[in-house]
Amino acid sequence: MATINVNPKPTYASTNKHVWCPGCGDYGVFAGITKAITDLGLDRSKVAIVSGIGCSSAMPHAFSTYGIHSLHGRLVPVATGLKLANDELTVIGTGGDGDGYGIGVGHLVHAARRNIDMTYVVMNNEIYGLTTGQASPTSFIGAKTKSTPFGSIETPENPLAVAISSGATYVARAFSGEPAHMADMIKNGIQHKGFSIIDVFSPCVTFNNFNTYDWYRSRVYKLEGTGHDASNKIKALEKAIETDTNAWEKVPIGLFYKEDRPTYSSLDMTEKNGPLVKQPMPTKDVVKEIMEEYR
Amino acid sequence: MKNVSIRIAGANGDGVESSGALIMKVASKSGLHVFGYRGYQSIIRGGHVWYQVRLGDEKLYSHGKDIDILIALNQESIKYQKSHLGKNAIVIYDPSKVNTDEIEGKGFRLVKIPLLDIAIKVSGDPIMRNVAAIGATLKFVGIDLEVFKGVVKDMWLRKGEKVVKDNIDIATTAYNYEGVSTVFGINGDGKQRYTMDGNTAFSIGTFAGGCKFYSAYPMTPASGILHWYAAHQNKGVLFKQTEDELAAMNMAVGASVGGVRAMCGTSGGGFSLMVEGLGFAGMVEAPVVVVDSQRTGPSTGLPTKTEQADLLFVMHASQGEFPRIVVAPRSVEECLAIGAEVFNLAERYQCPVLVLLDLYLSERIESIDGFNVDPVTIDRGKLVTSNTTGERFKRYEITEDGISPRGIPGNPGTEFIAPSDEHNEYGDLISDSLSGIDEYVELRRQMHAKRMRKIETMLKNEKIFVPEISDPSAEYFLVTFGSTTEPVEEAAKILSERGMKVGVISFNYIMPMDSDKTRSMLQGKKLIDVECNYTAQLAQVIKTNTGIEIKNRILRYDGEAVTGDDLAESAEEVIKNFKG
């Protein structure tokens, strides 16, 4: 089949109206993903954006590529299935902290250790936005939300440390207030062969009046130029837990960890022969041969 | 028909299952029909396990209620199996291990053979005592030892001449042992049949039907499918063991949207976790196949025992409404045929197909004549591989038959979003800022009706949604579905031989049901519902669809697999007291 694009100059944006509140960090992420795939010149028919449920999970509808808007917490297995079906697709996961670090965190661990070749952008706003403001797995101790009116008493999850120790091969953090840097993180993540996760601080201007743009702006610093060695897993973990030990005084963004390790599809004995979707159905002779094993 | 039921009983780790498998292999080679069923426990070593092998000169439909030959490998085998011994049963045992006092003088033929001694003298390996027991069993059945020799050569020559010779010497010694003689004299027709269990048959069937992707988390009794696909990854299928059933289901949906024929499988507990993903498949119209091999519930239940109590669950699983097909294959042979067809249905109607197996079908071994793969076709339905119109692709186009064109990611021009939210014809959301606005209230109505219309389309286009009737002139009809069908057919045959006119009405495809045709088949007949659950779930479904209430019922929920002779007894009782 010819792969002539219907639209020779791809515009990746859809005509859908955006659903995010004015000022939402997710606009920045939309711009960041758009810049990344534009810079890479990807054919929009070869891109699939897969989301879960939540404000950030509306992301696929902002694009004119393929996409799946799946279930809360299930974007990672859905994206995994899609990628395993067609290794030629660029699969980008887009979800939030509740989706990916709460209800779906189990899948994160396994996609990371399998090194599924996908890029997972998590819009982390430390709150449940679409359900109107309850505590999320990354909400800080003391955070006053609708579900923690007297202040959260739970230690927040550290997604970067989880990702690094689970075997993710590209682990980065970005901030919606630093769009060019974020686009680079996403672009490098897409280019990386393996499981890439980019945790993006994407402020919720409606329900989180603590972790605001200004709050982050005064704290973030870029790892690039600090001499951080992203190939050193121990150093990467140290950087990942820095905020746990310095009470979020200083917050590193940038590339924490990168490792070259064979992707799942490059090791799977079936996928090695090319994308599953392009492989032929079994011949009748193969079926007959198999039947003979049972005679 | 001549037949014999042989039960090998012992502890886990005694080689009970491999002994049963060997007997079946030899019997099958000699042209006999076989039926095997394993009674086991959720324990790896020890406990009490048995394997029942029934051999016959005609097709067998269950493993048989009463034991004709018991191989008692330990004392518990006498204690727990004595109540299952048939009249004149033969009990093979080793006096150094087993004491038969409790069954003396009851008309059983107690055959004392120093199994362990024979095994150790020849091979030095105590586990080879099973081979001695098999040797004696073959003599009682009347199978030529030459067939055994051939099978052993095929199986063990790769382990060396000595292994083969030891096997043959041990079996021969027991075959010719004092007190061992041919009792049953069942002769095979020499035809080489295929023997396999339901999980294997369903795996081969779906493989032939183009299944390219199988995702699963291990769970008895569905694990056989997992093992089969794992072992056949070198045949162009991708098997993925997942972290849980949530992932198994959602990966299958992802792969299905990606354009490959994708399936996931589990038992009821795992299916509980799959339910949300099933609804997702319904909403995005992903053609996935989902297998629930049922075991005794609720909850963890009896993991190694059977039941048919998930029927209503799979029919109604998930919030909201969407079209689905529910099918329960009725035999090992039908697992092959239905396996080869389910993906055509899933892709033709772009909906989930739910396959109901159960432990009794998944793990029963039957000999079958074969699988005619030549007529198997692949119908991918309204699959569209390109769009050069320049117009935006309507993945969820509202059509008269409810089925929309289906694009595949990677192909140019058919870009769309598959959303779990309600959506328009392109896959754009109408759930957020648009819901409740008049135009979109109407659109929601139309989109939902579009999906649901597929049910009418499938009922119109397919002939499969009616039960099968065996003998329309019979006086009574046993009504059943899935794995219980074959034992029910055997029961009907037994009753007919006793002079009663009993037929069978059996369902494989249960949902959707062609209500009119089913009603006219059932109407005015004396019906007896037979199924393995407490609440007569099939009878409930029949009543909902046809208005016909089946008041006479045989319901089993003890976890044990039903047999023809056992059901015949119950049916005779029900007929005697038939409620009009």
Interface residues (C-beta under 8 A of the other chain):
Chain A: M1 A2 T3 I4 N5 V6 S14 N16 K17 V19 D43 R44 S45 K46 A48 V50 I53 A58 P60 H61 S64 T65 Y66 G67 I68 H69 S70 L71 G73 R74 P77 V78 A79 T80 G81 L82 K83 L84 A85 N86 E88 L89 G106 H107 V109 H110 D268 M269 T270 E271 N273 P275 L276 V277 Q279 P280 M281 P282 K284 V286 V287 K288 I290 M291 Y294 R295
Chain B: Q192 R193 Y194 T195 M196 T200 I204 F207 A208 G210 K212 F213 S215 H232 Q233 N234 K235 G236 V237 L238 K240 T242 E243 D244 L246 A247 N250 M251 A252 V253 G254 A255 S256 V257 G258 G259 V260 A262 E276 G277 F280 V284 G370 F371 V373 D374 V376 I378 T385 S386 N387 T388 G390 I408 P409 G410 N411 P412 G413 T414 E415 F416 I417 A418 P419 S420 D421 G427 D428 L429 D432 S433
